[in-house]
Structures are given as structure tokens and as C-alpha cells.
Amino acid sequence: MENIRRDDNCLVNPIILFVLILAFSIILFITDDIGYYIMIGISMFLTLTFSLKQFIKQLATVLILLIVGKTLTIIDLGIGGNAILGLVEIVLKLFPIFIIGGILVNTSPLKMMSSLKFLHIPNVFALSIVIGMKFISEMGLRIKEIKNGMKVRGLRLSPLHPVRSFELYFIPLIYKCLQVSETLTSSIISKGAEYRGERTNYHKITFKFFDIVFLLLAIFLLWRSI
């Protein structure tokens, strides 16, 4: 299985990633182009420290979206072209959140639990957040497995045969969902999630230099936009 997780190399802890996602969700709709470019720069820089492969992939995606958007503004394709242009603009607008969210999803669950405990989040809510994050991450890997299996068997999805496409893709995906749910449940129980006593953390949550820098940047961007 391909391993792209390098959460120990991320410059900031999960608390700051949560804060950045929350701040960017507000700033994106009230900032100007300069503020947007700063957010893109922050998210891409964090991706570079997290995974070089992910950085190259995200950079290529941004460039392709920019080229497509620029092309559609030059070439008039009617209502269909305007609809595609609007979709491209929405994806570009939300791209900083997608990038940081991708880092957070691939962060170690132990690290996320330690961060939520540091914030005194109730255990029930903390477990719900971590399970949701890891479910998204695991399902991404399962979708790749289904696609690879279809390629090996020479099978392809076709909009002309929706029923067959449903059988080939979504039924295995439902089965994979059940497998992931069982795996996550077993993992949670084995880690003593139901234990009511005093807990210790493998990952000690501290605020380092870059945590403070990115927190101040988020506050500055919010202040600048308002």
C-alpha cells in the first residue's frame, strides 16, 4: 500500500490546522486577491513540509485549474462554458481549505486526539472528529483499490450503462465501507477509548515557533479582511 503520510514532518500541530481551516473559511469570502494568494502560499508551504509528492500534485492541480479558467474567459463556449468556469472558480476559491484539510485528514489519529484533549474537548466529540477524519482518509485508499482492481480486470465505468457502473463501483465501495468501519471500531477499542480513568498522551502538544507564526498570520489575515 502506498504510504504518503509524513505527519511528523508537518511544521504545525493539528490545533493550528483546525484554526487555519476555520479562519480561512471566513476570510475566503471577504478578502481580496492579495489575501487569497497569501492563503494559497501558506497552504502550499505546509503541504511542502508534509509531503513533497502531495505538494507537486496540489501545485499541478492549481496550475491546471488556472489555465482552464483563463482559457474559458478567452473562449466563449456559451452557457456550458460559463457553468464550467463558475465551477472552476469555486474550486479555486476553496482550494486552500481543501489543501489544509488534506493534511489534517492524513495526520496521525493519536496526534489529533492529543490536540483535542489539550483543548479540553469531551472524549465523545473528540472520537467522533477523529473517526470522521480517518474514515475519509481510509476510504480514499479503498477507492484506489477498487479502481486498480477494475483496471486489472479490464472494466470501465460508463455513463451509458449506469446500472452496470453501479454494480462495478458502488457495491464494492459499500463493502469496503463496512470493512473500514469494523477496522476503526477495533482500533478504537484496542486503544482504550472507553477507559474512564486518567489518560496519558504519546504526543506531547506544545506550541512551537511555526505554530505561533501561522496563528499570527491567520489573525492578521482575518483582521486585514475585516
Rosetta blueprint (number, residue, H / E / L):
1 M L
2 E L
3 N L
4 I L
5 R L
6 R L
7 D H
8 D H
9 N H
10 C L
11 L L
12 V L
13 N L
14 P H
15 I H
16 I H
17 L H
18 F H
19 V H
20 L H
21 I H
22 L H
23 A H
24 F H
25 S H
26 I H
27 I H
28 L L
29 F L
30 I L
31 T L
32 D L
33 D H
34 I H
35 G H
36 Y H
37 Y H
38 I H
39 M H
40 I H
41 G H
42 I H
43 S H
44 M H
45 F H
46 L H
47 T H
48 L H
49 T H
50 F H
51 S L
52 L H
53 K H
54 Q H
55 F H
56 I H
57 K H
58 Q H
59 L H
60 A H
61 T H
62 V H
63 L H
64 I H
65 L H
66 L H
67 I H
68 V H
69 G H
70 K H
71 T H
72 L H
73 T H
74 I H
75 I L
76 D L
77 L L
78 G H
79 I H
80 G H
81 G H
82 N H
83 A H
84 I H
85 L H
86 G H
87 L H
88 V H
89 E H
90 I H
91 V H
92 L H
93 K H
94 L H
95 F H
96 P H
97 I H
98 F H
99 I H
100 I H
101 G H
102 G H
103 I H
104 L H
105 V H
106 N L
107 T L
108 S L
109 P H
110 L H
111 K H
112 M H
113 M H
114 S H
115 S H
116 L H
117 K H
118 F H
119 L L
120 H L
121 I L
122 P L
123 N H
124 V H
125 F H
126 A H
127 L H
128 S H
129 I H
130 V H
131 I H
132 G H
133 M H
134 K H
135 F H
136 I H
137 S H
138 E H
139 M H
140 G H
141 L H
142 R H
143 I H
144 K H
145 E H
146 I H
147 K H
148 N H
149 G H
150 M H
151 K H
152 V H
153 R L
154 G L
155 L L
156 R L
157 L L
158 S L
159 P L
160 L L
161 H L
162 P H
163 V H
164 R H
165 S H
166 F H
167 E H
168 L H
169 Y H
170 F H
171 I H
172 P H
173 L H
174 I H
175 Y H
176 K H
177 C H
178 L H
179 Q H
180 V H
181 S H
182 E H
183 T H
184 L H
185 T H
186 S H
187 S H
188 I H
189 I H
190 S H
191 K L
192 G L
193 A L
194 E L
195 Y L
196 R L
197 G L
198 E L
199 R L
200 T L
201 N L
202 Y L
203 H L
204 K L
205 I L
206 T L
207 F L
208 K L
209 F H
210 F H
211 D H
212 I H
213 V H
214 F H
215 L H
216 L H
217 L H
218 A H
219 I H
220 F H
221 L H
222 L H
223 W H
224 R H
225 S H
226 I L
